Structure formats: C-alpha cells, structure tokens
C-alpha cells in the first residue's frame, strides 16, 4: 500500500466508532517504517486547529477500506 492510499482513510476505534481521518503519516527516517498516524478528529471538533491525535502504528489492528484500531481486548 502506498502512503497516498492511507491519507484521508477513516479511522475507527475498537468499538467501531469513527474517530477521524488520517491527516499525516510519521515514519522513521532511517528505516522508512511508519511509526505513527496523525488523525484529524471527526465531527464538530474538525473545525478546531488542535483537533489531531497521534496514534502509534502498534495500535492499528487492520488496514483496508478503513483503518481499525485495536480495542482494549486486543492490547
């Protein structure tokens, strides 16, 4: 999968609730591995500048049409 295919994908939490969309990808410059996803929050908070969360890639369960994060039972 290419970086541009991940940008703007919806991100769902472990309860299958949309929490936002991928806004940026952070990667390790030495290994070129993705380390974090910057998620722009969904809903009314989208209008605010500080409405981003940085999610470590270790919390990602699956990537498909949407990105599903691990729930409490997966951690």
C-alpha positions as CSV (number, residue, x, y, z in Angstrom):
1,X,0.0,0.0,0.0
2,X,1.2,3.5,-0.8
3,X,1.3,6.5,1.5
4,X,-1.2,8.3,-0.6
5,X,-3.7,5.5,-0.2
6,X,-3.6,5.8,3.6
7,X,-4.1,9.6,3.7
8,X,-7.8,10.5,4.3
9,X,-8.8,7.0,5.2
10,X,-11.3,6.9,8.0
11,X,-10.1,5.6,11.4
12,X,-12.3,3.6,13.7
13,X,-11.6,2.8,17.3
14,X,-12.0,-0.6,18.9
15,X,-15.8,0.0,19.3
16,X,-16.1,0.6,15.5
17,X,-16.7,4.4,16.1
18,X,-15.3,6.8,13.6
19,X,-12.7,8.9,15.3
20,X,-11.3,10.8,12.3
21,X,-9.3,10.5,9.1
22,X,-5.5,10.1,8.6
23,X,-4.1,13.5,8.0
24,X,-0.4,12.7,8.0
25,X,2.0,9.8,8.3
26,X,5.1,9.8,10.5
27,X,7.9,7.5,9.6
28,X,11.4,6.6,10.9
29,X,13.9,8.4,8.5
30,X,16.5,5.6,9.0
31,X,14.3,2.6,8.4
32,X,11.4,4.2,6.4
33,X,8.9,2.3,8.6
34,X,5.7,4.0,9.6
35,X,5.8,4.8,13.3
36,X,2.6,6.9,13.8
37,X,-0.5,8.1,12.1
38,X,-1.8,11.7,12.7
39,X,-5.5,11.5,12.9
40,X,-7.7,14.6,12.3
41,X,-10.7,14.2,14.6
42,X,-14.2,13.7,13.1
43,X,-17.3,15.8,13.8
44,X,-17.6,19.3,15.2
45,X,-14.0,19.2,16.5
46,X,-12.7,19.2,12.9
47,X,-13.2,22.9,12.8
48,X,-10.6,23.4,15.6
49,X,-6.9,23.7,14.9
50,X,-5.7,21.3,17.7
51,X,-8.1,18.5,16.7
52,X,-5.4,15.9,15.9
53,X,-4.3,12.8,17.7
54,X,-1.0,10.9,17.1
55,X,-1.7,7.2,17.1
56,X,1.3,4.7,17.3
57,X,1.2,2.2,14.5
58,X,1.2,-0.6,17.1
59,X,-2.4,0.3,17.9
60,X,-3.5,-0.4,14.3
61,X,-5.4,-3.7,14.0
62,X,-6.2,-3.8,10.3
63,X,-5.9,-1.5,7.2
64,X,-8.5,-2.0,4.5
65,X,-11.2,0.4,3.2
66,X,-10.9,1.9,6.7
67,X,-8.3,1.7,9.4
68,X,-9.4,-0.3,12.5
69,X,-7.6,0.3,15.8
70,X,-7.2,-2.3,18.5
71,X,-9.7,-2.4,21.3
72,X,-8.9,-3.0,25.0
73,X,-9.3,-6.7,24.5
74,X,-6.6,-6.6,21.7
75,X,-4.0,-4.8,23.8
